[in-house]
Amino acid sequence: MIGRIILNYFYWKAGANPNVFRQKPDDERRYANIFRDDQGGEMKVVAFNGSARKNGNTAILVNHVFRELEKEGIETELMQFAGKKIRGCIACYKCFENKDQRCSVTHDVLNSCIEKMIEADGIILASPTYFANVSTELKALIDRSGMTSIANEGMFKRKVGAAVVAVRRGGSIHAFNAINHFFFIGQMIVPGSTYWNMGFGKDKGDVEKDEEGLLTMKALGENMAWLLKKIHG
Ligand SMILES: Cc1cc2nc3c(=O)[nH]c(=O)nc-3n(C[C@H](O)[C@H](O)[C@H](O)COP(=O)(O)O)c2cc1C
């Protein structure tokens, strides 16, 4: 407890807020999961939503995957980038000098994301399709956590990874591939689904009407849970 307070003080001095993602719904989810843990669930999946829109289509799709994971007693946590500060890689390569599992740029949320990723058994990277690619925020996470991982001999090696993409009409396969490149170069293990992991919709909530997209998320959640249990069971 005292250690945590001291650590938070240093984060604060460095300009980074370790609690920056903490929002009430997430806290409620976390507390709900304490009870799930008591029932034997010891695995955890963390998801990052790169959308500029909180609780939009991307978040809805992720929650459909979470539902299946939670049925299997796996703890889940959703981190949303909407309104949060995260910048791109500055190519300083200090992560190769420091080798401390941290990015040397400390004034935004990136290092708290890395901590969450290290702690988790499974990582979902989720994004809306923006100009046939992932959002800027998710790309910043990919570049900086990916480079830090390489500098530290593969921090996410053999964790389970899954991409989730929301899209209005076109370009989602490119965003899906961009995320999968992160998993594969990071020596991670990627479960499949019944289609590529995308859901169609424009306005908030529209993906709920994409029946096939939701079935894809359901199968993804089931397969991710199955794989996690094979690895850790
Ligand atoms: C900057 C921007 C770029 C977009 N580019 C595309 C695109 O290339 N293809 C597409 O089908 N939809 C595109 N969209 C629409 C979003 O992908 C779509 O509305 C998605 O459901 C948003 O997910 P969200 O609710 O999680 O933010 C774009 C939206 C924005 C704001």
PDBQT file of the ligand as one rigid body, heavy atoms in Angstrom, charges set to zero:
ROOT
HETATM    1  C1  LIG A 301     -11.633   9.768 -38.769  1.00  0.00    +0.000 C 
HETATM    2  C2  LIG A 301     -12.558   8.650 -39.168  1.00  0.00    +0.000 A 
HETATM    3  C3  LIG A 301     -12.193   7.836 -40.224  1.00  0.00    +0.000 A 
HETATM    4  C4  LIG A 301     -13.012   6.783 -40.624  1.00  0.00    +0.000 A 
HETATM    5  N1  LIG A 301     -12.605   5.992 -41.661  1.00  0.00    +0.000 NA
HETATM    6  C5  LIG A 301     -13.396   4.962 -42.048  1.00  0.00    +0.000 A 
HETATM    7  C6  LIG A 301     -12.969   4.084 -43.090  1.00  0.00    +0.000 A 
HETATM    8  O1  LIG A 301     -11.884   4.184 -43.655  1.00  0.00    +0.000 OA
HETATM    9  N2  LIG A 301     -13.831   3.109 -43.471  1.00  0.00    +0.000 N 
HETATM   10  C7  LIG A 301     -15.060   2.936 -42.886  1.00  0.00    +0.000 A 
HETATM   11  O2  LIG A 301     -15.782   2.037 -43.280  1.00  0.00    +0.000 OA
HETATM   12  N3  LIG A 301     -15.435   3.701 -41.849  1.00  0.00    +0.000 NA
HETATM   13  C8  LIG A 301     -14.647   4.698 -41.411  1.00  0.00    +0.000 A 
HETATM   14  N4  LIG A 301     -15.035   5.481 -40.332  1.00  0.00    +0.000 N 
HETATM   15  C9  LIG A 301     -16.251   5.107 -39.581  1.00  0.00    +0.000 C 
HETATM   16  C10 LIG A 301     -15.949   4.277 -38.296  1.00  0.00    +0.000 C 
HETATM   17  O3  LIG A 301     -15.024   3.250 -38.568  1.00  0.00    +0.000 OA
HETATM   18  C11 LIG A 301     -17.242   3.661 -37.756  1.00  0.00    +0.000 C 
HETATM   19  O4  LIG A 301     -18.186   4.684 -37.498  1.00  0.00    +0.000 OA
HETATM   20  C12 LIG A 301     -17.009   2.853 -36.490  1.00  0.00    +0.000 C 
HETATM   21  O5  LIG A 301     -18.172   2.137 -36.188  1.00  0.00    +0.000 OA
HETATM   22  C13 LIG A 301     -16.648   3.739 -35.313  1.00  0.00    +0.000 C 
HETATM   23  O6  LIG A 301     -16.442   2.959 -34.171  1.00  0.00    +0.000 OA
HETATM   24  P1  LIG A 301     -16.576   3.595 -32.692  1.00  0.00    +0.000 P 
HETATM   25  O7  LIG A 301     -18.045   3.806 -32.453  1.00  0.00    +0.000 OA
HETATM   26  O8  LIG A 301     -15.995   2.583 -31.763  1.00  0.00    +0.000 OA
HETATM   27  O9  LIG A 301     -15.799   4.867 -32.711  1.00  0.00    +0.000 OA
HETATM   28  C14 LIG A 301     -14.238   6.541 -39.927  1.00  0.00    +0.000 A 
HETATM   29  C15 LIG A 301     -14.592   7.377 -38.855  1.00  0.00    +0.000 A 
HETATM   30  C16 LIG A 301     -13.763   8.412 -38.468  1.00  0.00    +0.000 A 
HETATM   31  C17 LIG A 301     -14.157   9.279 -37.289  1.00  0.00    +0.000 C 
ENDROOT
TORSDOF 0
